[in-house]
């Protein structure tokens, strides 16, 4: 068995060593740019260069080293239609995402962001506590990560809401779906958390029109993709006070340019795309297990539906 590996960061040796442990006997070939790769059975990448597409046409499957598929689906018709694309399931990302979002929600609910500003100004002034029943948290996206975040938030007793493309249910969560459900979902969410896949339908979903439907003084947390948020619209709504504050881990251009106005807005908290990092060992173990399933002719989980984009 031969596996074609592409890593944008060039850190291939640790991956090769881990695959040797979990798939002994498999040969891992590192993709070498314009040089045509030898015939391979499987490919592993996340956002492949366009030149790599020619080497994906004959593999049995392409495995992604992330939960999102927008990095490869952007090539659309240039992708081989008969080759399944398989994303990572949880692979250790769920608990990280739950930690990040829970921290951000509690920071706003307990008003720690305001206490941080007071401390910098040398002020001692206890603030009124928010009512928990008025602090509904709404999660956009009910995939593996969205559900993991909702489960974590249940422990704190917040009213929970969720929105997804198609109808879904979850105990203890008020669920909405489709275009007709989005308006109602937004109007009742004091905190909106974006965990959607990036597709043509979800790009710019958090624009001025939709974000204005959130209650006055709402909060935004985006841990999905930067293109979900219309950045100038968010800045306008933060400056007006309609959005009280935002925590953003993803941006349209990364690293976020030093001249970007988000850096100058104290009510916007910025982190460098670290809400859920790919854990190499867990990822290799999951991919190796799926390859063994495919070799036995068994179906595998997390195959991308190209029409849906996830």
Secondary structure as the mmCIF struct_conf table of DSSP 4:
data_model
#
loop_
_struct_conf.conf_type_id
_struct_conf.id
_struct_conf.beg_label_comp_id
_struct_conf.beg_label_asym_id
_struct_conf.beg_label_seq_id
_struct_conf.end_label_comp_id
_struct_conf.end_label_asym_id
_struct_conf.end_label_seq_id
STRN STRN1 UNK A 2 UNK A 5
TURN_TY1_P TURN_TY1_P1 UNK A 8 UNK A 9
HELX_RH_AL_P HELX_RH_AL_P1 UNK A 13 UNK A 22
BEND BEND1 UNK A 23 UNK A 23
TURN_TY1_P TURN_TY1_P2 UNK A 24 UNK A 25
HELX_LH_PP_P HELX_LH_PP_P1 UNK A 26 UNK A 26
STRN STRN2 UNK A 27 UNK A 30
TURN_TY1_P TURN_TY1_P3 UNK A 33 UNK A 34
BEND BEND2 UNK A 35 UNK A 35
HELX_LH_PP_P HELX_LH_PP_P2 UNK A 36 UNK A 39
BEND BEND3 UNK A 41 UNK A 41
STRN STRN3 UNK A 42 UNK A 45
BEND BEND4 UNK A 46 UNK A 47
HELX_RH_3T_P HELX_RH_3T_P1 UNK A 50 UNK A 56
TURN_TY1_P TURN_TY1_P4 UNK A 57 UNK A 58
BEND BEND5 UNK A 59 UNK A 60
STRN STRN4 UNK A 61 UNK A 64
BEND BEND6 UNK A 65 UNK A 67
HELX_RH_AL_P HELX_RH_AL_P2 UNK A 70 UNK A 73
TURN_TY1_P TURN_TY1_P5 UNK A 74 UNK A 75
HELX_RH_3T_P HELX_RH_3T_P2 UNK A 76 UNK A 78
BEND BEND7 UNK A 79 UNK A 79
TURN_TY1_P TURN_TY1_P6 UNK A 81 UNK A 82
BEND BEND8 UNK A 83 UNK A 83
STRN STRN5 UNK A 84 UNK A 86
TURN_TY1_P TURN_TY1_P7 UNK A 91 UNK A 92
HELX_RH_AL_P HELX_RH_AL_P3 UNK A 93 UNK A 109
TURN_TY1_P TURN_TY1_P8 UNK A 110 UNK A 111
HELX_RH_AL_P HELX_RH_AL_P4 UNK A 112 UNK A 120
TURN_TY1_P TURN_TY1_P9 UNK A 121 UNK A 122
HELX_LH_PP_P HELX_LH_PP_P3 UNK A 128 UNK A 131
HELX_RH_3T_P HELX_RH_3T_P3 UNK A 132 UNK A 134
STRN STRN6 UNK A 137 UNK A 140
BEND BEND9 UNK A 143 UNK A 143
HELX_RH_AL_P HELX_RH_AL_P5 UNK A 144 UNK A 154
TURN_TY1_P TURN_TY1_P10 UNK A 155 UNK A 157
STRN STRN7 UNK A 160 UNK A 164
BEND BEND10 UNK A 165 UNK A 166
STRN STRN8 UNK A 170 UNK A 170
TURN_TY1_P TURN_TY1_P11 UNK A 171 UNK A 172
STRN STRN9 UNK A 173 UNK A 173
STRN STRN10 UNK A 174 UNK A 177
HELX_RH_AL_P HELX_RH_AL_P6 UNK A 178 UNK A 187
TURN_TY1_P TURN_TY1_P12 UNK A 188 UNK A 188
BEND BEND11 UNK A 190 UNK A 190
STRN STRN11 UNK A 191 UNK A 194
TURN_TY1_P TURN_TY1_P13 UNK A 200 UNK A 204
STRN STRN12 UNK A 206 UNK A 206
BEND BEND12 UNK A 207 UNK A 207
HELX_RH_AL_P HELX_RH_AL_P7 UNK A 208 UNK A 211
TURN_TY1_P TURN_TY1_P14 UNK A 212 UNK A 213
BEND BEND13 UNK A 214 UNK A 214
HELX_LH_PP_P HELX_LH_PP_P4 UNK A 215 UNK A 215
TURN_TY1_P TURN_TY1_P15 UNK A 216 UNK A 217
STRN STRN13 UNK A 218 UNK A 222
BEND BEND14 UNK A 224 UNK A 224
HELX_RH_3T_P HELX_RH_3T_P4 UNK A 226 UNK A 228
STRN STRN14 UNK A 229 UNK A 229
HELX_RH_AL_P HELX_RH_AL_P8 UNK A 231 UNK A 240
TURN_TY1_P TURN_TY1_P16 UNK A 241 UNK A 241
BEND BEND15 UNK A 242 UNK A 242
STRN STRN15 UNK A 243 UNK A 248
BEND BEND16 UNK A 249 UNK A 249
BEND BEND17 UNK A 252 UNK A 255
HELX_LH_PP_P HELX_LH_PP_P5 UNK A 256 UNK A 257
TURN_TY1_P TURN_TY1_P17 UNK A 258 UNK A 259
HELX_RH_3T_P HELX_RH_3T_P5 UNK A 261 UNK A 264
TURN_TY1_P TURN_TY1_P18 UNK A 266 UNK A 267
STRN STRN16 UNK A 268 UNK A 270
BEND BEND18 UNK A 273 UNK A 273
BEND BEND19 UNK A 275 UNK A 276
HELX_RH_AL_P HELX_RH_AL_P9 UNK A 280 UNK A 295
TURN_TY1_P TURN_TY1_P19 UNK A 296 UNK A 297
BEND BEND20 UNK A 301 UNK A 301
STRN STRN17 UNK A 303 UNK A 303
TURN_TY1_P TURN_TY1_P20 UNK A 306 UNK A 309
#
